[in-house]
């Protein structure tokens, strides 16, 4: 008897082939997409940096911003424009 059961990424037990009630993998719902300029790249540690664009809510309460860690080697710098996409999988 196994004490632990391995689970796949979707939360189902590995080898569970009953997919009649589950949704197909890789169907993603686009929740949000916007473009913005990187204002600052912070050096977090030896493995990652942080890309930032601050929120000027005092001037524009509808403004969107981001602050996301990213692995080193990305070659991005302040002033570069990026597209931020949030998808529900």
C-alpha positions in Angstrom: 0.0 0.0 0.0 1.4 3.4 -1.0 1.3 6.1 1.6 1.7 8.9 -0.9 0.0 9.4 -4.3 1.6 11.4 -7.1 -0.6 14.2 -8.5 -0.3 15.8 -12.0 -0.3 19.6 -12.4 -4.1 19.7 -12.8 -4.5 18.2 -9.3 -5.7 14.8 -10.5 -4.0 11.6 -9.4 -1.3 10.6 -11.9 -2.7 8.0 -14.3 -6.3 9.2 -13.7 -7.8 8.9 -17.2 -11.3 9.9 -16.3 -11.5 13.2 -18.1 -15.3 13.3 -18.7 -15.7 16.0 -16.0 -12.5 18.0 -16.5 -11.7 20.7 -19.0 -9.1 20.2 -21.8 -5.6 21.3 -20.9 -4.2 24.5 -22.5 -7.4 26.4 -22.8 -6.6 29.7 -21.3 -8.9 32.6 -20.6 -7.3 36.0 -21.2 -8.0 38.0 -18.0 -5.9 41.1 -18.7 -3.4 42.4 -21.2 -1.7 45.8 -21.3 1.6 47.3 -22.5 3.8 49.5 -20.3 7.3 50.9 -20.1 9.7 49.3 -17.6 10.7 52.1 -15.2 13.2 50.2 -13.1 15.1 46.9 -13.0 16.1 45.8 -9.5 18.9 43.3 -8.8 17.3 40.9 -6.3 19.9 38.2 -6.0 22.3 36.0 -8.1 19.3 34.3 -9.8 16.7 37.0 -10.5 15.9 40.6 -11.1 12.6 42.5 -10.6 10.9 44.5 -13.4 8.9 47.4 -12.1 6.5 50.0 -13.4 4.9 52.1 -10.7 1.3 53.2 -10.4 0.7 56.9 -10.8 -2.8 56.7 -9.1 -2.7 60.3 -8.1 -2.8 61.4 -11.7 -4.7 58.4 -13.2 -6.7 56.1 -11.0 -7.2 53.6 -13.9 -3.4 53.1 -14.4 -2.1 49.6 -14.2 1.3 48.7 -13.0 3.5 45.6 -12.5 6.3 44.4 -10.2 7.5 40.9 -11.2 10.5 38.8 -10.6 12.3 37.4 -13.7 15.3 35.1 -14.1 18.7 36.8 -14.8 19.7 36.9 -18.5 16.6 38.7 -19.7 18.5 41.6 -21.4 15.6 44.1 -20.4 16.4 47.6 -19.2 14.5 50.7 -18.0 12.7 52.3 -20.9 11.9 49.0 -22.7 8.3 48.4 -23.4 6.7 45.1 -22.4 3.3 43.4 -22.7 1.9 42.0 -19.5 -0.6 39.2 -20.0 -2.5 37.4 -17.3 -4.3 34.2 -18.3 -6.3 31.8 -16.2 -5.4 28.2 -17.0 
